[in-house]
Amino acid sequence: MTRVLKMRTSCLGVLSVFVLMACVKANANSVDSLLARAQSDTSKPLDYRIGLLRKALRVDDDRADVCAALGVLFMQKNTPASRLRADRYIYRAIVLDPENIEYHLSYATLQRKKGFRYNARRYFEKVLSIDSTQVDAACEVGDYYLQDMLKYVDARRFDGGGSMRSFAMESVQTAADYYHYALAHDPYCRRAYYGLGMLSIEGGYKEDLIVIAQALLGRWPQDRDGLLFLGLGYYAAEKYEAAGKAFDRAYAQMDSVGQAAMTSIELLGGGDEAPALFWQKRDPLFLSPVNERKLAHRGRVAYANLRFGLPDEEIAGWETDMGKVWIRYGRYVNRVRTLIPHREIWTYEDFSMDFFSYDSVHWKLESMRDERWALVPGGWGRSQILSPNFYYPERYIDPYRDQKYGLPVQVGFFKAEEKQVKVALSWGIPKHQLQYLKLYETYQVDLDAGIFVHRSDGEEITGIRWQPEVFRDVWTDSLKERYLLGQRDLILAPGQQDADSLALSLEIKDVGKKTVGVFRDTVFVQAFPDDVISMSSVLLASHAEDGKEGIEVIPNPLRTFGADELLYIYFEIYNLVRDEFGQTDFSVTYRVGPPDLRRFSDKRDRKAIAQLGISDDRWRISVSTDYRGGEMQEPIYLSIDLSELGPGVHLLSIVVTDRQTGLQTWRETLFRIL
């Protein structure tokens, strides 16, 4: 009997082992299934996937892979409480499997997300000591020193005793070493290229930035951020056309949200203005192949995304406060950063922006101070500054500002064939702004010139460009001989005259000296009906006479004359009526006197008006002449003796009367006697 009991006990023991092994295997299969579902089904909510892994741990709490996966999911929730739970689970995974490099990487990443940057750097360095081929860890350490450089480069000591820039320069080299280390182990590591690119931007190494971006694009030809870096490099090197092409390629690689950010003008204060008009008004030089202002905006958006983005939180750089301020106002003139508390002050020419951070990563705009007006003692708040209607909507420094000068220009409108309008432009170019060669009475100059006409919505309707070479003096007196005379006609077709007003621009660039003469104004195109008398604009001229091919006119775009000079004028009369003998009969009356004071503001400066020689006197010169001719269109030139007039601004008024019909037309213009 005893022997039978022993045999039964032995059988039960063997059976228990088999049952236990089966249970363990079943549990393992169950845990594996739960782990696979939690990791693969990313469409499910995080809490659902976390629940699967917690259920797996209740089955087997010694599974390191489950602990690590659960910690990663808690880390993705990105809340203070979830990061604490993530710390507990990932650390347990390391205890269970200390040789697993992925667990160490996750733990180091968690420390960075918790804001413990120093601890994170140490853990990433530990990862490299375990496995020297971990390029992500090398890039993380490089990023630490990059952020260190940005923190210290403009920081002040706690006691206000001086700059901490020397610390930043040490971090630059250390960061570069880690990025190069990563590339040595993986030439396709994009993060390393990005880090080197940012170091080049902040260090001002624009040529290095181009080389780095080209190396990245050699590995990843369609990389969006690589193309943005390339555009920034070309822009910094003032290779604007190449920069524009790089930004175009980057734009093509963006999603719809990124493309909208790249083209939006709302943050710049564009409001309801048409984008074409917004950028046309701000284009500093139509002669150049690109719109530098628009290009600068694209560069700012690109930099903001690369510099201020928070990829761990899926926040684009242009969505952050610093990014928005950067896009609107560009690079600061000066930056000061304090470490306790975390504050940054961006100083521009006459205003400053104040940012605050609780962790040196998340920055919030607090206020703006305007040193010119100080309208609000405490400055403006965040909601006011970032609104589209803020009083200081944007800031842009014209790259040609030191090369530009204003051009004196005279614009006249004349009737042309087939209902077209001829725009006659003349201008004076100061000789001291040119690099010229004088041959007898002419001047040879290497110029790039253009006339551009835009509608009120910003659409360009016509434009001409040419390379003029030979000029002559505006005239021979002591003032006008300082200028060279330029002339050009522009034809507007009927479809180009329908706008209420046109933006007219003239630009003259000296190729050798790099100076740029600029004229921009809004003009109103004169209408010339076919069935009633009308007249052209009145051109002021230094001289006019009959020539072999008609009347030869030398315009005076300066509109200034000496008291001992003759003032020449030229204009055309249209639609005169013939009598039964085919003759026209009309009169021309011109009068010279002071401008109507109603032209000036009610708050005019009386002293300034007196200096201009303006008074309330009536007409000082009034002359009327009768004409008879045979053409319905008559060109007229006259000379006016100015000896009876004193120095100052004068108004010339011309009235033409068709004596056949009694109808009149008139024009007036201003000039000045020195």
C-alpha positions in Angstrom: 0.0 0.0 0.0 2.8 2.4 0.9 4.5 1.6 -2.4 1.4 2.4 -4.3 1.0 5.8 -2.6 4.7 6.7 -3.4 4.1 5.9 -7.0 0.9 8.1 -7.1 2.8 11.0 -5.4 5.6 10.7 -7.9 3.1 10.8 -10.8 1.4 13.9 -9.4 4.7 15.7 -9.1 5.6 15.0 -12.7 2.1 16.1 -13.7 2.4 19.3 -11.7 5.7 20.2 -13.5 4.1 19.6 -16.9 1.1 21.7 -15.9 3.4 24.5 -14.6 5.4 24.5 -17.8 2.2 24.7 -19.8 1.0 27.6 -17.7 4.3 29.5 -18.0 4.2 29.0 -21.8 0.6 30.1 -21.9 1.5 33.2 -19.8 4.4 34.0 -22.0 2.3 33.7 -25.1 -0.3 35.9 -23.5 2.3 38.6 -22.5 3.8 38.5 -26.0 0.4 39.0 -27.5 -0.5 41.9 -25.3 2.9 43.5 -26.0 2.5 43.1 -29.7 -0.9 44.6 -29.7 0.2 47.6 -27.6 3.2 48.3 -29.8 1.6 47.7 -33.2 -1.9 49.3 -32.9 -0.8 52.9 -32.7 -4.3 54.1 -33.8 -5.6 53.2 -30.4 -5.5 55.8 -27.5 -2.4 55.8 -25.3 -4.5 54.9 -22.3 -5.8 51.8 -24.0 -2.3 50.6 -25.0 -1.0 51.3 -21.5 -3.8 49.2 -20.1 -2.7 46.3 -22.3 0.8 46.5 -21.0 -0.3 46.8 -17.4 -2.4 43.6 -17.9 0.8 41.9 -19.3 2.7 42.9 -16.2 0.1 41.4 -13.9 0.7 38.2 -15.7 4.5 38.5 -15.5 6.0 41.5 -13.7 9.6 40.5 -14.6 9.4 41.1 -18.3 12.0 43.9 -19.0 10.7 44.5 -22.5 7.1 45.1 -21.2 8.4 47.5 -18.5 10.4 49.4 -21.1 7.5 49.6 -23.6 5.2 50.8 -20.8 7.7 53.5 -19.8 7.9 54.7 -23.3 4.1 55.0 -23.6 4.0 57.0 -20.3 6.7 59.2 -21.7 4.6 59.9 -24.8 1.8 61.3 -22.6 4.2 64.1 -21.8 2.8 65.2 -18.4 4.7 65.5 -15.1 2.9 62.6 -13.6 3.3 60.4 -16.6 7.0 61.1 -16.8 7.4 60.0 -13.2 5.7 56.7 -14.0 7.9 56.3 -17.1 11.0 56.8 -14.9 9.9 53.9 -12.6 9.2 51.4 -15.4 12.2 52.2 -17.6 14.5 52.0 -14.7 13.1 48.6 -13.7 13.7 47.4 -17.3 17.3 48.4 -16.9 17.6 46.5 -13.6 16.1 43.5 -15.2 18.3 43.7 -18.4 21.2 46.1 -17.8 22.9 45.2 -21.1 20.1 46.4 -23.3 21.2 49.6 -24.9 17.7 50.7 -26.0 16.6 50.9 -22.4 19.5 53.2 -21.5 18.6 55.4 -24.5 15.0 55.6 -23.4 16.0 56.5 -19.9 18.4 59.2 -21.1 15.7 60.6 -23.4 13.3 60.7 -20.5 15.7 62.7 -18.4 15.9 65.3 -21.2 12.1 65.5 -21.4 11.9 66.0 -17.7 14.1 69.0 -18.1 17.2 67.4 -16.4 19.5 68.2 -19.3 22.7 67.6 -17.4 21.6 64.2 -16.2 20.4 63.3 -19.7 23.8 64.2 -21.1 25.6 62.0 -18.6 23.3 59.0 -19.4 23.9 59.5 -23.2 27.6 59.6 -22.5 27.1 56.3 -20.6 25.3 54.8 -23.6 28.3 55.7 -25.7 30.7 54.1 -23.3 28.6 50.9 -23.6 28.2 51.0 -27.4 30.4 53.6 -29.2 28.4 53.2 -32.4 25.2 54.8 -31.0 25.0 57.9 -33.2 21.7 59.1 -31.7 23.4 59.3 -28.3 26.3 61.3 -29.8 23.8 63.7 -31.4 22.0 64.1 -28.1 25.2 65.1 -26.4 26.0 67.4 -29.3 22.5 68.9 -28.9 23.2 69.5 -25.2 26.3 71.5 -25.9 24.6 73.3 -28.8 21.9 74.5 -26.4 24.6 75.3 -23.9 26.2 77.5 -26.4 22.9 79.3 -27.1 22.4 79.7 -23.4 25.7 81.2 -22.6 26.6 83.2 -25.8 24.6 86.3 -24.6 24.3 85.5 -20.9 25.4 87.7 -18.1 26.9 86.6 -14.8 24.6 86.2 -11.9 26.2 89.2 -10.1 26.1 91.3 -13.3 29.9 91.1 -13.5 30.3 90.4 -17.2 29.8 88.1 -20.2 29.7 84.3 -20.1 30.6 84.1 -23.8 33.8 82.2 -23.2 31.7 79.2 -21.9 29.7 79.3 -25.1 32.8 79.1 -27.3 33.9 76.0 -25.4 30.5 74.4 -26.0 30.7 75.1 -29.8 33.8 73.0 -30.3 32.5 70.2 -28.0 29.2 70.1 -29.9 30.9 70.0 -33.3 33.2 67.1 -32.1 30.2 65.0 -31.1 28.4 65.7 -34.4 31.5 64.8 -36.4 31.8 61.7 -34.3 28.2 60.7 -35.2 28.9 61.3 -38.9 32.1 59.2 -38.8 29.9 56.2 -37.6 26.9 57.0 -39.9 27.5 59.4 -42.8 23.7 59.4 -43.3 22.9 60.8 -39.9 20.7 63.8 -40.5 20.6 65.0 -36.9 24.4 65.5 -37.0 24.1 67.7 -40.1 21.3 69.7 -38.6 23.4 70.3 -35.5 26.4 71.4 -37.5 24.2 73.7 -39.6 22.8 75.4 -36.5 26.3 75.9 -35.1 27.3 77.5 -38.4 24.4 79.8 -38.4 24.9 81.0 -34.8 28.7 81.2 -35.4 28.3 83.3 -38.6 30.1 80.7 -40.7 27.9 81.2 -43.8 30.2 79.4 -46.2 30.5 76.4 -43.8 26.7 76.3 -43.7 26.4 76.0 -47.5 29.0 73.2 -47.5 27.2 71.3 -44.7 23.8 71.7 -46.4 25.2 70.5 -49.7 26.8 67.5 -48.0 23.5 66.6 -46.3 21.6 67.0 -49.6 24.2 64.7 -51.3 22.9 62.0 -49.0 19.2 63.1 -48.8 18.4 65.1 -51.9 14.8 65.9 -50.9 15.5 66.7 -47.2 13.3 69.6 -46.3 15.4 70.9 -43.4 18.6 70.5 -45.5 17.1 72.7 -48.2 16.1 75.3 -45.6 19.7 75.3 -44.3 21.0 75.7 -47.8 18.6 78.6 -48.4 19.7 80.3 -45.2 23.4 79.8 -46.2 22.9 81.4 -49.6 20.8 84.2 -48.1 23.6 85.0 -45.5 26.1 85.0 -48.4 23.8 87.5 -50.3 23.3 84.9 -53.1 19.7 85.8 -53.2 18.7 84.0 -56.4 20.3 80.7 -55.2 18.6 81.2 -51.8 15.2 81.6 -53.5 15.6 78.4 -55.5 16.6 76.4 -52.3 13.5 77.8 -50.5 11.3 76.8 -53.4 12.6 73.3 -53.3 12.1 73.2 -49.5 8.5 74.5 -49.9 7.7 71.6 -52.3 8.7 69.2 -49.5 6.5 70.8 -46.9 3.0 69.7 -45.8 0.1 72.1 -46.2 0.6 73.5 -42.7 4.2 74.3 -43.3 3.5 75.8 -46.7 0.8 78.0 -45.2 3.3 79.3 -42.5 5.8 80.0 -45.2 3.4 82.2 -47.2 1.2 83.8 -44.6 1.4 87.5 -44.1 -1.0 87.7 -41.2 1.7 87.9 -38.5 3.4 90.7 -40.5 0.3 92.9 -40.3 -0.9 92.2 -43.8 -4.5 92.0 -42.8 -6.9 91.8 -45.7 -4.2 93.1 -48.2 -3.7 91.0 -51.3 -0.4 89.0 -50.9 0.8 90.2 -54.3 0.4 93.9 -53.3 1.9 93.3 -49.8 5.1 91.9 -51.3 5.2 94.3 -54.2 5.1 97.3 -51.9 8.0 95.9 -49.8 10.2 94.7 -52.7 13.4 96.8 -52.1 14.7 96.5 -55.7 12.7 95.5 -58.7 15.9 95.2 -60.7 17.0 92.2 -58.8 15.8 88.7 -59.8 14.1 88.1 -56.5 12.0 90.0 -54.0 14.5 90.4 -51.1 11.8 91.2 -48.6 9.8 88.1 -49.4 13.0 86.0 -49.4 13.9 87.4 -45.9 10.4 86.3 -44.7 11.0 82.8 -46.0 14.4 82.7 -44.3 12.9 83.9 -41.0 10.3 81.2 -41.1 12.9 78.6 -42.0 15.2 79.7 -39.1 12.3 79.9 -36.6 11.3 76.3 -37.4 14.9 75.0 -37.2 15.8 77.0 -34.1 12.7 77.3 -31.9 10.8 74.1 -32.7 10.0 71.5 -30.0 9.9 68.2 -31.9 9.3 66.1 -28.8 6.0 68.0 -28.4 5.3 68.3 -32.2 5.3 72.1 -31.9 6.7 73.9 -35.0 9.1 76.7 -34.5 6.8 79.3 -36.1 4.1 78.4 -33.5 6.2 79.4 -30.6 6.4 83.0 -29.2 10.1 83.3 -30.0 9.4 82.0 -33.5 6.6 84.5 -34.1 8.7 87.4 -32.9 11.6 86.3 -35.1 9.4 86.1 -38.2 7.9 89.5 -37.6 11.0 91.4 -36.5 14.0 89.3 -37.6 17.3 88.9 -35.8 17.8 91.1 -32.8 20.5 93.7 -32.6 21.5 92.5 -29.1 20.4 89.7 -26.8 20.8 89.4 -23.1 20.0 86.2 -21.2 19.9 85.6 -17.4 20.0 82.1 -15.9 18.2 82.7 -12.6 15.5 83.4 -13.4 15.4 82.3 -17.1 14.8 85.5 -19.0 15.8 86.7 -22.5 15.7 90.3 -23.7 15.9 90.9 -27.5 16.9 94.4 -28.2 16.2 96.1 -31.6 17.0 99.6 -32.8 14.4 101.3 -30.5 12.4 98.6 -28.8 12.9 95.4 -27.0 11.1 92.1 -26.4 11.1 90.3 -23.0 10.7 86.5 -22.7 10.4 84.3 -19.6 10.9 80.5 -19.2 10.4 78.2 -16.3 12.8 75.6 -17.7 14.9 77.4 -20.3 13.1 75.4 -23.1 9.6 76.7 -23.2 9.7 80.5 -23.7 6.8 82.9 -23.4 6.7 86.5 -24.6 5.9 88.8 -21.7 6.1 92.4 -22.9 7.5 94.9 -25.4 9.2 98.2 -24.5 9.3 101.0 -27.1 12.2 103.4 -26.3 10.9 106.1 -28.7 7.5 106.8 -27.3 7.1 104.8 -24.1 3.3 105.2 -24.5 2.6 102.5 -22.0 4.7 102.6 -18.8 4.7 98.8 -18.4 5.1 98.1 -22.1 2.7 96.1 -24.3 1.5 92.6 -23.4 1.7 89.4 -25.3 -1.8 89.4 -26.8 -1.3 92.9 -28.1 2.1 92.3 -29.6 1.1 89.1 -31.5 -2.2 90.6 -32.8 -2.2 91.4 -36.6 -3.2 95.0 -35.9 -0.3 95.8 -33.5 1.0 99.3 -34.2 4.5 98.0 -35.1 3.5 95.2 -37.5 6.9 94.3 -38.9 10.6 95.2 -39.2 12.8 94.8 -42.2 16.2 96.5 -43.0 16.6 97.2 -46.7 19.9 95.5 -47.8 20.4 98.3 -50.3 19.7 101.2 -47.9 23.3 102.4 -47.9 23.5 102.3 -51.7 20.2 104.0 -52.6 19.5 107.6 -53.4 16.4 109.5 -54.6 16.0 110.4 -58.3 14.4 113.6 -59.4 11.9 112.5 -62.0 9.4 114.2 -64.3 6.5 112.1 -65.6 4.2 113.2 -68.5 1.2 111.5 -70.1 0.6 111.8 -73.9 -1.9 110.4 -76.3 -0.6 107.6 -78.5 -2.0 105.6 -81.4 -4.9 103.2 -81.1 -6.0 104.5 -77.7 -2.7 103.9 -76.1 -1.0 106.3 -73.7 2.6 107.2 -73.8 4.3 107.8 -70.4 7.3 110.1 -70.9 9.8 109.9 -68.1 12.9 112.0 -67.6 15.3 112.0 -64.7 18.5 113.4 -63.4 21.3 111.2 -62.0 23.8 112.9 -59.7 27.2 112.5 -61.2 28.8 111.8 -57.8 26.7 108.6 -57.6 28.2 107.3 -60.8 31.4 105.8 -62.1 31.6 107.4 -65.6 34.0 108.2 -68.4 33.6 111.6 -70.0 34.2 111.9 -73.7 33.8 115.5 -75.0 30.2 116.5 -74.0 29.0 112.9 -73.3 29.4 110.5 -70.4 29.7 106.8 -70.7 28.3 104.8 -67.8 27.7 101.1 -67.2 24.1 101.0 -65.8 21.3 98.6 -65.3 18.0 100.4 -65.5 14.3 99.5 -65.4 10.8 101.0 -65.3 8.1 99.0 -63.6 4.4 99.6 -63.4 2.0 97.8 -61.0 -1.7 97.9 -60.5 -3.2 98.8 -57.2 -3.5 95.1 -56.3 0.2 94.6 -56.8 0.1 92.9 -60.2 2.9 94.0 -62.5 1.3 95.1 -65.8 4.3 96.2 -67.7 8.0 96.9 -67.4 11.1 97.6 -69.4 14.8 97.1 -68.7 17.8 98.3 -70.6 21.5 99.1 -70.2 22.0 102.8 -71.1 25.5 103.9 -71.8 25.7 107.5 -73.0 24.3 110.5 -71.2 24.6 114.3 -71.4 24.2 117.0 -68.8 20.7 118.1 -67.7 21.9 121.6 -68.7 24.9 123.8 -68.3 24.2 125.9 -65.3 26.0 125.3 -62.0 23.2 123.2 -60.5 22.0 121.1 -63.4 25.5 120.3 -64.7 25.9 118.2 -61.6 23.3 115.7 -63.1 23.1 113.5 -66.1 19.9 113.5 -68.1 18.0 110.2 -68.7 14.9 109.8 -70.8 12.6 106.9 -71.6 9.1 106.4 -73.0 6.7 103.7 -71.9 3.5 102.7 -73.8 0.4 101.7 -71.9 -2.2 99.6 -73.8 -5.9 100.2 -73.2 -6.2 97.2 -70.9 -3.4 98.6 -68.8 -5.1 102.0 -68.1 -8.2 100.8 -66.4 -6.8 101.0 -62.8 -7.7 104.0 -60.6 -4.0 104.5 -60.0 -0.7 102.8 -60.9 2.5 102.4 -58.9 5.3 103.7 -61.1 8.9 102.8 -60.3 12.2 103.7 -61.9 15.5 102.2 -60.8 19.0 103.0 -62.1 21.9 100.9 -60.8 25.5 101.7 -61.5 27.1 98.3 -62.2 30.6 99.4 -61.1 29.8 101.6 -58.1 26.8 99.5 -56.9 24.7 102.7 -56.2 21.0 102.6 -57.0 18.9 105.6 -57.9 15.2 105.0 -57.0 11.9 106.7 -57.8 8.6 105.3 -56.7 5.2 107.1 -56.8 1.5 106.6 -57.4 0.4 108.1 -60.7 -3.1 108.6 -62.1 -3.3 107.9 -65.8 -4.8 110.8 -67.8 -7.7 110.0 -70.1 -7.7 111.3 -73.6 -11.2 111.1 -75.1 -11.7 111.0 -78.9 -14.5 113.5 -79.2 -13.6 116.5 -77.0 -10.7 118.8 -76.6 -8.0 117.6 -74.2 -4.3 118.2 -73.6 -1.3 116.2 -72.4 0.8 116.8 -69.4 3.0 119.9 -69.4 6.8 119.1 -69.5 9.2 121.6 -68.0 12.3 121.8 -70.1 15.7 123.5 -70.2 15.5 124.0 -73.9 13.1 123.3 -76.8 13.4 124.1 -80.5 12.2 122.9 -83.9 14.3 120.1 -85.4 14.3 118.0 -88.5 12.1 115.4 -87.0 9.8 117.7 -85.0 10.2 119.6 -81.8 13.4 118.7 -79.9 12.9 119.0 -76.1 15.5 118.7 -73.3 13.4 118.0 -70.2 14.3 119.4 -66.8 13.4 116.8 -64.3 14.9 118.9 -61.5 12.1 121.5 -62.0 14.5 124.2 -60.9 15.5 127.3 -62.9 17.5 130.5 -62.4 15.9 133.9 -62.5 18.0 134.7 -65.6 16.9 131.6 -67.5 14.1 130.9 -69.8 11.6 128.3 -68.7 10.6 126.1 -71.7 7.4 124.1 -71.7 6.1 121.5 -74.0 2.6 120.0 -74.3 0.2 118.6 -76.9 -3.4 119.5 -77.7 -5.9 116.9 -79.0 -9.2 116.9 -80.8 -9.3 120.5 -82.1 -12.2 121.2 -84.4 -11.7 122.4 -87.9 -13.8 125.0 -89.6 -15.3 124.6 -93.1 -11.9 125.5 -94.6 -10.1 122.8 -92.6 -8.5 125.3 -90.2 -8.3 125.2 -86.4 -8.6 128.2 -84.2 -7.5 128.1 -80.6 -5.8 130.1 -77.9 -3.2 129.3 -75.2 -3.1 131.3 -72.0 -0.4 130.7 -69.4 -0.2 132.3 -66.0 2.5 132.1 -63.4 2.0 132.9 -59.7 2.1 131.5 -56.2 0.5 128.1 -55.4 -2.9 128.1 -53.8 -2.2 127.9 -50.1 -5.1 125.5 -49.9 -2.8 122.9 -51.4 -1.0 122.9 -48.1 -2.1 121.6 -44.7 -4.1 123.9 -42.4 -1.3 123.3 -39.9 1.3 124.5 -42.3 4.6 125.9 -41.0 4.5 129.7 -41.9 8.2 130.0 -41.7 8.8 127.2 -44.1 6.2 128.6 -46.5 8.0 132.0 -46.4 11.3 130.3 -47.1 9.8 128.7 -50.2 8.8 132.2 -51.4 5.1 131.5 -51.3 2.7 134.4 -50.7 -0.9 135.2 -51.3 -0.2 137.5 -54.3 -2.3 137.0 -57.4 -0.9 136.0 -60.8 2.4 137.8 -61.6 2.6 136.7 -65.3 -0.3 136.2 -67.6 0.1 135.8 -71.4 -2.4 134.7 -74.0 -1.6 133.8 -77.6 -4.0 132.9 -80.5 -3.1 130.1 -82.9 -4.5 128.9 -86.3 -3.5 125.6 -87.9 -4.7 122.7 -89.9 -4.2 119.7 -87.6 -6.6 118.4 -85.0 -3.5 117.5 -82.8 -1.0 120.3 -82.2 2.4 120.1 -80.4 3.2 123.4 -78.6 6.4 124.7 -77.0 6.8 128.0 -75.3 9.5 129.9 -73.5 8.7 132.0 -70.4 10.9 134.9 -69.1 11.4 134.4 -65.4 13.2 137.7 -64.7 10.2 139.3 -63.1 9.8 136.5 -60.6 11.6 136.1 -57.3 13.1 132.9 -55.8 10.7 130.3 -54.5 8.0 127.8 -55.6 5.7 129.0 -58.4 2.6 127.6 -60.1 2.3 127.4 -63.9 -1.2 127.2 -65.2 -2.1 126.7 -68.8 -5.6 127.0 -70.3 -6.3 126.0 -73.9 -9.5 127.3 -75.5 -10.9 125.9 -78.8 -12.4 129.1 -80.3 -14.5 127.0 -82.7 -16.5 125.4 -79.9 -15.7 127.5 -76.8 -14.6 124.4 -75.0 -11.5 124.5 -72.7 -8.9 122.2 -71.2 -6.2 123.0 -68.7 -3.2 121.7 -66.8 -0.9 123.1 -64.1 2.5 122.2 -62.6 4.9 123.5 -60.0 8.5 124.7 -60.5 11.1 126.5 -58.4 13.3 129.5 -59.0 16.7 129.6 -57.2 
